[in-house]
């Protein structure tokens, strides 16, 4: 704040927010994703603003390091090596783009050994904050809510309610919060303009299918068009074999640590899609990853559906609707490629 950077809101974002409000007890989240909406007052250069945020973040992180280790810290390198999984900034400092509508955000992910990582995304501008409707939910972490969550319990006082009212919103461009909750209850896959998602949403789509979600479209041709759009965008963003291999390996191998069976099924779902759409180069890379996976026990499909206890009903929510994107009626228009009737 002293340097002209403020935080308008802090939100729990994506699949972790869906996990909180879902009443099925079967939702899965891979990371705890926190979204910080940034306001700049008197900071002209957005890159300077993100640099101020990065410095403040590492100062806070340094304060959480055990006292006996702080004397050995030499700059940020210790923190980077010991705690940070990845850092990313959009656009990069060396980008030549200067569009007034350009996305500006940075991401810092902290390691959690063989468990869910902590993701902190600092957003100045972001046109699209979701891939599918079920990960478009956000819960505002108001100061009073945070205070109740972190306040240590007192043995002399009765235990407070879990959360009370929460502020729940959705950034889905194709419906309201109630629509998104309906998709969540019915385990439907729905999106808008998948061609605008980096990677097309293809890998998240396979993960959702592996978790028991199904496309909301009843016409198989519409599902095929959706899968083709996602696959085409994926091959645009990751155009070389080395890029594709790195993206697939990093995406699935990390998830094998926390959700082994779901991740294995998602990889097989991806292989089936690529085989049907006929991308031989991509299929070869997927087969190579599958062959080189470490030995694992057989898939236990029964335990995947029975191992989770049904969750308590969600707390009352104050439903808010963020400004949606306008749905594009041409979202699922056929892309150049094999005609639909030529696909198996």
HELIX and SHEET records of a PDB file:
HELIX    1   1 UNK A   15  UNK A   21  1                                   7    
HELIX    2   2 UNK A   46  UNK A   64  1                                  19    
HELIX    3   3 UNK A   67  UNK A   70  1                                   4    
HELIX    4   4 UNK A   77  UNK A   82  1                                   6    
HELIX    5   5 UNK A  133  UNK A  135  5                                   3    
HELIX    6   6 UNK A  143  UNK A  150  1                                   8    
HELIX    7   7 UNK A  177  UNK A  186  1                                  10    
HELIX    8   8 UNK A  194  UNK A  196  5                                   3    
HELIX    9   9 UNK A  198  UNK A  201  5                                   4    
HELIX   10  10 UNK A  202  UNK A  210  1                                   9    
HELIX   11  11 UNK A  220  UNK A  237  1                                  18    
HELIX   12  12 UNK A  241  UNK A  256  1                                  16    
HELIX   13  13 UNK A  260  UNK A  277  1                                  18    
HELIX   14  14 UNK A  280  UNK A  291  1                                  12    
HELIX   15  15 UNK A  301  UNK A  306  1                                   6    
HELIX   16  16 UNK A  340  UNK A  342  5                                   3    
SHEET    1   A 8 UNK A  84  UNK A  90  0                                        
SHEET    2   A 8 UNK A 104  UNK A 110 -1                                        
SHEET    3   A 8 UNK A 117  UNK A 125 -1                                        
SHEET    4   A 8 UNK A  31  UNK A  40  1                                        
SHEET    5   A 8 UNK A   5  UNK A  13 -1                                        
SHEET    6   A 8 UNK A 137  UNK A 140 -1                                        
SHEET    7   A 8 UNK A 166  UNK A 170 -1                                        
SHEET    8   A 8 UNK A 317  UNK A 321  1                                        
SHEET    1   B 2 UNK A 188  UNK A 189  0                                        
SHEET    2   B 2 UNK A 214  UNK A 215  1                                        
END                                                                             
